[in-house]
Amino acid sequence: MSTSTIEEKQYLTRFKADTKSHLTIVNHEVCQNNCPEKFCTIFCPAEVYKWEGTRMQVGYEGCHECGSCRIGCPQQNIKWEYPKGGHGIVFRLA
């Protein structure tokens, strides 16, 4: 029986990104002023959220669509929607 590394498993994941993000920061000032921990930069398994300067940057193209940001933001400041049909993550089985 062979074992796979996480990197090998992630290689099976493909993304078909839309031109418009399905993830939205509702109010960037809330991130800046009311969330010193920036939890979304920690709990997102795809590392979609990055704090840069004075704004939260969202790299939606690599979103795993797990929904953790929908429930994990203590300020409820992230709007999460499913990507438009035909877009988003595509899993392949090895």
PyMOL commands that set and color helices and strands:
alter all, ss='L'
color gray80, all
select helices_A, chain A and resi 6-11+28-34+40-43+60-62+68-72
alter helices_A, ss='H'
color red, helices_A
select strands_A, chain A and resi 13-16+23-25+49-52+55-58+78-80+88-91
alter strands_A, ss='S'
color yellow, strands_A
deselect
rebuild
show_as cartoon
